[in-house]
């Protein structure tokens, strides 16, 4: 019987990996316009600004300060994006930890199959709930970066 439960648990683990991969793919797809804005629009503005800093009449320190000033918008935007993504990941991780905790306590109270099914159901619900927040996260990021579309 244990080998059946182990196989079932492995199957559930594989389904959860696929589900988490779906979250990753969905997040990447929804966040692509924001990443594009940071990686291309803001980077392009940075390089144009930095190019203007290189003037033979300026001292090296002035050039360095000018280039550093040009980098502020892209660096701040990337940090803001990374902070928002870290918060999203942390919320997802916390909800998945709750599922794991429920599973650990259910293993002793129910059959292993029932506990695994409850774990899978909890994980699916957690992922679904977190996926629902993605459009709001994207909207906030677009608003903060003044991205229309």
QUIKAZI-V20638 format. One record per residue. N is the residue number from 0. RES is the residue in one letter. PSI is psi in whole degrees, 0 to 359 (999 if undefined). Layout:
BEGIN
{{N	RES	PSI} {N	RES	PSI}}
END
This chain:
BEGIN
{{0	X	325} {1	X	324} {2	X	331} {3	X	315} {4	X	321} {5	X	318} {6	X	320} {7	X	318} {8	X	322} {9	X	320} {10	X	316} {11	X	319} {12	X	318} {13	X	318} {14	X	321} {15	X	320} {16	X	317} {17	X	319} {18	X	316} {19	X	326} {20	X	322} {21	X	318} {22	X	314} {23	X	314} {24	X	317} {25	X	318} {26	X	315} {27	X	318} {28	X	315} {29	X	330} {30	X	357} {31	X	316} {32	X	327} {33	X	314} {34	X	320} {35	X	317} {36	X	314} {37	X	311} {38	X	334} {39	X	302} {40	X	309} {41	X	323} {42	X	319} {43	X	315} {44	X	321} {45	X	311} {46	X	323} {47	X	315} {48	X	313} {49	X	323} {50	X	319} {51	X	341} {52	X	335} {53	X	95} {54	X	129} {55	X	341} {56	X	350} {57	X	150} {58	X	162} {59	X	319} {60	X	320} {61	X	319} {62	X	314} {63	X	316} {64	X	320} {65	X	313} {66	X	318} {67	X	319} {68	X	322} {69	X	330} {70	X	344} {71	X	311} {72	X	316} {73	X	321} {74	X	314} {75	X	319} {76	X	316} {77	X	319} {78	X	317} {79	X	315} {80	X	312} {81	X	322} {82	X	317} {83	X	319} {84	X	323} {85	X	320} {86	X	317} {87	X	312} {88	X	319} {89	X	318} {90	X	317} {91	X	314} {92	X	317} {93	X	317} {94	X	326} {95	X	328} {96	X	323} {97	X	316} {98	X	316} {99	X	318} {100	X	317} {101	X	319} {102	X	315} {103	X	318} {104	X	329} {105	X	332} {106	X	327} {107	X	343} {108	X	340} {109	X	179} {110	X	155} {111	X	323} {112	X	316} {113	X	318} {114	X	318} {115	X	318} {116	X	319} {117	X	322} {118	X	312} {119	X	318} {120	X	316} {121	X	315} {122	X	315} {123	X	317} {124	X	317} {125	X	315} {126	X	316} {127	X	315} {128	X	318} {129	X	324} {130	X	326} {131	X	337} {132	X	342} {133	X	312} {134	X	325} {135	X	320} {136	X	314} {137	X	317} {138	X	317} {139	X	316} {140	X	316} {141	X	318} {142	X	317} {143	X	335} {144	X	7} {145	X	47} {146	X	122} {147	X	145} {148	X	999}}
END
